[in-house]
Amino acid sequence: MKAEATPWRALLAAANELGVPPQLFWKLSLKEWRALSTSVTRIGPLARRDFNYLTLQFPDFPHDHS
């Protein structure tokens, strides 16, 4: 049996483990898929200053500046 050029079964299984449904998987660009599937351990943890920056840029709730 010839090996697949692209391991679709493994890619879909990985997407399923990440909680990405098939219909969304097929809409992802390669760049988006790589971002989703890159291991956090390979890119390292988020530094506190980066976390603080992100929370200011994208707050869960509007800040009360009164």
N, C-alpha and C positions, 0 to 999 in steps of 0.2 A: 504494500500500500504506500502510495506516494505521500510525503509530508505536505501539509498545507503551506502555501507561500505566506499567508497571513493566518495566525492561529485564532480564528474568530471565536471558536468555542471557549478558549481560555480567556480571551478579551471580554466576552459576554459574561463569563463566570466572575471575573474580577469586577466588572461593572455591577453585577448583582450584589457582590459582597460590599461594595461601596454604597449600595442603595440606589443606584442609577437604573431606572427602568429601561427596557429595550428601546421603546419609542424615543426616549431622550438620548440614549446611547448613540443611535444612528444619526441624530442631529448634531452631535458634538463635532467640532473641528479637531484635527489632530493635536493642535496646540492646547485646546481645552482638555482633551483626554489625557495628555501628558501631565497637565497641571493637576488634574483630579487623581491620577494614578501614581504620581510621584510619592514615594514613601517619605513620611515626615522625618523618619530617622536619617534619611539621606540628606535632607535639607537642614536639619537641626531644629531645635526649639526656637520659638519666637522670643526675641529679647524683650525685656520689660519696656524699654523706651519705644520700641516698635509697636508693642501692644498698646501703650498709652497713646501714641500717635493715631493708631487705627480707631481706638475708642472715641477719640475726639473727632475724627473725620466721619465716622459711621456710628453714631450713638444709638443705643437700643431705644432710648427715650429722649425727647428734646430736653436740653439742659434748661434749668430755671435760672436766668441771669438777673433775678431781681435782688 
